[in-house]
Amino acid sequence: MSTDRFTTPFERPRRLRTTPAMRKMVRETRVHPSQLVLPAFIRDGIDSPVEISSMPGQYQHTEKSLRELARRCVDAGIGGIDLFGVPLEEDKDPQGSVAWAKDGVLNRGLQAVRDEVGDALVIIADTCLDEFTSHGHCGVLTDEGTVDNDATLELYAMQAVSQARAGAHVVSPSGMMDGQVRVIREALDDEGFEDVAILAYSAKYASAFFGPFREAVGSGLKGDRKTYQQDPANRREGVREALLDLAEGADMVMVKPAGYYLDVLSDVATVSEVPVAAYQVSGEYAMIEAAAANGWLDRERVVQESVTGIVRAGADIVLTYFALDEALLA
Ligand code: PBG
């Protein structure tokens, strides 16, 4: 027998996997409820919540059911709620002007949630026009039909200020217009909302995984968002977008979608001096729910694993439709 084996014994990483207690002790990544944010929808003109068929378990809420949901978020100890509005069809116009109306559906939802839970939850507003425009794009259109970056900025500024007024702690520009963070920061400061934070959707990709969300908000979009959202093939550009948002005054930056963009998330987490969020989007949710409903995946374990992977890659905050799920709170 060679003595080599004794002078240079091989390593045994398995020692740290022997018991559940051991595995738990040496675990590198822990998902805590306080870092989870639940995206939620409030819809105008309905009497009771409407389930979103492509997102089983998720609803378009009435003001009343939204208040109850916010309460559940507080009781579960999660970090925040991110609100999206679904207006009446007849309230949509080419500018999306109901987005900044004081009594617009999203602003009413923000007010109701702030009234219900106060500061017990971080209340985040989606700052974008796509739910409110008749054409479904995230900004106003030029005569040629392209999305007009600079003309859209002043509308975002009005929307953000109206959301701060309605009670949002955080506004979150998600429209991928260049310069949106700076214009919103200036508008908020001018109106005395220096303490309202900006969560910038920095690296947001033109993703097919947003599919179910379009049903959730009753989007009228024809065509795509490829002239403003990023090409899924681009990694370096995600870092560039994040650095620009940081320079413009973002308080937090985001990568979206999450699970298929962990490389971008990791890159952004490496350079960011502010908290980094990742959004596990509607399609990521729908795929897991569909497979679980067929008995093809162990739902609870996949929910845990998918969110753990996102945190392991560098997310401090995870926006996920699973935020209130037992799998993450247990
Ligand atoms: C745009 C917006 C979208 C999502 C969040 N904000 C849709 C889009 O860009 O087309 C998608 C979220 C999801 O898929 O869960 N306001």
Residues whose N, C-alpha, C, O or C-beta is under 5 A from the ligand:
A	BS01	PBG	C128 D130 S174 F209 F210 F213 V281 S282 G283
